[in-house]
């Protein structure tokens, strides 16, 4: 069975003079949302967390870079041709 369309296919266009939708119907003014006082709290938490993480990465990297392997571990002894007995 073939479907038939009773209405012709038309393109709906928007008018330039059409009234805009108001996001806040209670106020006719274009006001921003009220300031949330938790923004400062979240900003401080994220800021100090990033500073602490950056310092932790710097300290860990510095300590790994300057670590003395010691050359007296069992791994170093087993890779030599002869095992040192101390």
DRENSE-73854 format. One line per 5 residues: their letters; for each residue y, x, z of N, C-alpha, C. Coordinates in Angstrom, 1 decimal. Atoms other than C-alpha are relative to their C-alpha. Example, Ala and Ser with C-alpha at 12.3 -4.5 7.8 and 13.67 -1.06 7.14 Angstrom:
2
as	-1.2,0.9,0.0,-4.5,12.3,7.8,1.2,0.9,0.0 | -1.1,-0.9,0.0,-1.1,13.7,7.1,1.1,-0.8,0.8
END
This chain:
86
xxxxx	-1.2,0.8,0.0,0.0,0.0,0.0,1.2,0.9,0.0 | -1.2,-0.8,0.2,3.4,1.3,-1.0,1.1,-0.6,0.9 | -1.1,0.5,-0.8,6.3,1.0,1.5,1.3,-0.2,-0.9 | -1.2,0.2,0.7,9.5,-0.5,0.1,1.2,0.0,1.0 | -1.1,0.0,-0.9,12.9,0.1,1.6,1.0,-1.1,-0.4
xxxxx	-0.9,1.1,0.3,15.2,-2.9,1.8,1.4,0.5,-0.1 | -1.3,-0.5,0.0,18.3,-0.9,2.5,0.1,1.2,-0.9 | -0.1,-1.2,0.8,19.6,1.7,0.1,0.2,1.2,0.9 | -0.2,-1.3,-0.7,19.6,5.3,1.2,1.4,0.4,0.0 | -1.4,-0.4,0.0,23.1,6.1,2.3,0.2,1.1,1.0
xxxxx	-0.3,-1.1,-0.9,24.6,9.0,4.0,1.2,-0.4,1.0 | -1.1,0.4,-1.0,26.6,8.3,7.2,0.9,1.2,0.2 | -1.0,-1.1,-0.2,29.7,10.4,7.5,0.8,-0.3,1.2 | -0.9,0.1,-1.2,31.9,11.0,10.5,1.4,0.0,-0.4 | -1.4,0.0,0.3,35.5,10.2,10.4,0.8,1.0,0.9
xxxxx	-0.8,-1.0,-0.7,38.1,12.8,11.4,0.8,-0.7,1.1 | -0.8,0.7,-0.9,40.1,10.1,13.2,-0.9,-0.7,1.1 | 0.8,0.7,-1.0,37.1,9.0,15.3,0.3,0.6,1.4 | -0.4,-0.4,-1.3,37.7,9.1,19.0,-1.1,0.9,0.6 | 0.9,-0.9,-0.6,36.1,12.0,20.9,-0.7,-0.5,1.2
xxxxx	0.7,0.4,-1.2,33.5,11.5,23.5,0.5,0.8,1.2 | -0.5,-0.6,-1.2,34.8,12.2,27.0,-1.1,0.3,0.9 | 1.1,-0.4,-0.8,32.4,14.2,29.1,0.1,-0.5,1.4 | -0.2,0.5,-1.3,34.0,13.1,32.3,0.7,-1.4,-0.1 | -0.7,1.2,0.2,34.7,9.4,31.9,0.9,-0.5,1.1
xxxxx	-0.9,0.4,-1.1,36.4,9.1,35.3,1.4,0.5,-0.1 | -1.2,-0.7,0.1,39.2,11.4,34.3,0.4,0.1,-1.5 | -0.4,-0.1,1.4,41.2,11.3,31.0,0.5,1.4,-0.3 | -0.5,-1.4,0.2,42.2,15.0,31.5,-1.2,0.9,-0.3 | 1.0,-0.9,0.3,40.2,17.9,30.2,-0.1,1.0,1.1
xxxxx	0.1,-0.9,-1.2,39.4,19.4,33.6,-1.3,0.7,0.0 | 1.2,-0.8,-0.2,36.9,22.1,34.4,-0.8,-0.6,1.2 | 0.8,0.5,-1.2,34.1,21.5,36.9,0.5,0.7,1.2 | -0.5,-0.5,-1.3,34.9,22.1,40.5,-0.7,1.3,0.3 | 0.5,-1.4,-0.3,34.5,25.7,41.7,-1.1,-0.1,1.1
xxxxx	1.0,0.0,-1.0,31.3,26.3,43.5,0.1,1.3,0.8 | -0.3,-1.2,-0.8,31.8,28.7,46.4,-1.2,0.9,0.2 | 1.2,-0.9,0.0,28.3,30.1,46.1,0.0,1.1,-1.1 | -0.1,-1.0,1.0,29.4,32.1,43.1,0.2,1.4,0.6 | -0.3,-1.2,-0.7,30.8,34.8,45.3,-1.2,0.6,0.7
xxxxx	1.2,-0.4,-0.8,27.6,34.9,47.4,-1.0,0.6,-1.0 | 1.0,-0.4,1.0,25.4,35.2,44.3,0.5,1.3,-0.6 | -0.6,-1.3,0.6,27.7,37.9,42.8,-0.2,1.1,0.9 | 0.2,-1.1,-1.0,27.6,40.0,46.0,-1.5,0.4,0.1 | 1.4,-0.3,-0.1,23.8,39.7,46.2,-0.4,0.8,-1.2
xxxxx	0.4,-0.7,1.2,23.3,40.8,42.6,0.7,1.3,-0.1 | -0.7,-1.3,0.0,25.9,43.5,42.8,-0.6,1.1,0.9 | 0.6,-1.0,-1.0,24.5,45.2,45.9,-1.4,0.3,-0.3 | 1.3,-0.3,0.4,21.0,44.8,44.7,-0.1,1.0,-1.2 | 0.0,-1.0,1.2,21.8,46.6,41.4,0.4,1.4,0.5
xxxxx	-0.4,-1.4,-0.5,23.6,49.4,43.3,-1.1,0.6,0.8 | 1.1,-0.5,-0.8,20.7,49.8,45.7,-1.2,0.5,-1.0 | 1.1,-0.4,0.9,18.1,49.8,42.8,0.4,1.2,-0.8 | -0.4,-1.2,0.8,20.2,52.3,40.8,-0.1,1.3,0.9 | 0.1,-1.1,-0.9,20.5,54.6,43.8,-1.5,0.4,0.3
xxxxx	1.4,-0.3,-0.2,16.7,54.3,44.5,-0.6,0.7,-1.2 | 0.6,-0.7,1.2,15.9,55.3,40.9,0.6,1.4,-0.1 | -0.6,-1.4,0.0,18.3,58.3,41.1,-0.7,0.9,1.0 | 0.6,-0.8,-1.0,16.8,59.5,44.4,-1.4,0.3,-0.3 | 1.4,-0.2,0.3,13.2,59.0,43.3,-0.1,1.0,-1.2
xxxxx	0.1,-1.0,1.1,13.9,60.8,40.0,0.4,1.4,0.4 | -0.3,-1.4,-0.5,15.6,63.7,41.7,-1.1,0.6,0.8 | 1.1,-0.6,-0.8,12.7,64.1,44.2,-1.2,0.3,-0.9 | 1.1,-0.4,0.9,10.1,64.0,41.4,0.3,1.2,-0.8 | -0.4,-1.2,0.8,12.1,66.5,39.3,-0.1,1.3,0.8
xxxxx	0.0,-1.3,-0.8,12.3,69.0,42.2,-1.2,0.1,0.9 | 1.2,-0.1,-0.8,8.8,68.5,43.6,-0.7,1.3,-0.3 | 0.8,-1.3,0.2,6.9,71.7,44.1,-1.5,-0.4,0.0 | 1.4,0.3,0.0,3.3,71.2,43.0,-0.8,0.8,1.0 | 0.7,-0.8,-1.0,2.2,74.0,45.3,-1.1,0.9,-0.5
xxxxx	1.0,-0.8,0.6,-0.5,75.3,43.1,-1.2,0.4,0.9 | 1.2,-0.3,-0.9,-3.0,75.3,46.0,-0.8,-1.3,0.2 | 0.8,1.2,-0.2,-4.4,71.8,45.5,-1.4,0.2,-0.7 | 1.3,-0.1,0.5,-8.0,71.3,44.6,-0.1,-0.1,-1.5 | -0.1,0.1,1.4,-7.1,70.3,41.1,0.3,1.3,-0.7
xxxxx	-0.4,-1.3,0.6,-5.4,73.6,40.4,-1.1,1.0,0.2 | 1.1,-0.9,-0.3,-8.3,75.5,42.0,-1.2,-0.2,-1.0 | 1.2,0.3,0.8,-10.9,73.8,39.9,0.3,0.3,-1.5 | -0.2,-0.2,1.4,-9.1,74.4,36.6,0.1,1.5,-0.3 | 0.1,-1.4,0.2,-9.1,78.2,37.1,-1.4,0.4,-0.4
xxxxx	1.3,-0.5,0.4,-12.0,80.3,35.7,-0.8,0.3,1.3 | 0.7,-0.3,-1.3,-12.9,81.5,39.2,0.7,-0.8,1.1 | -0.5,0.7,-1.1,-12.4,79.5,42.3,0.5,0.9,1.1 | -0.5,-0.9,-1.1,-10.1,81.1,44.9,-0.5,-0.5,1.3 | 0.4,0.3,-1.4,-11.5,81.1,48.4,1.0,0.6,0.9
x	-1.0,-0.5,-1.0,-8.7,81.3,51.0,-0.6,-0.1,1.4
END
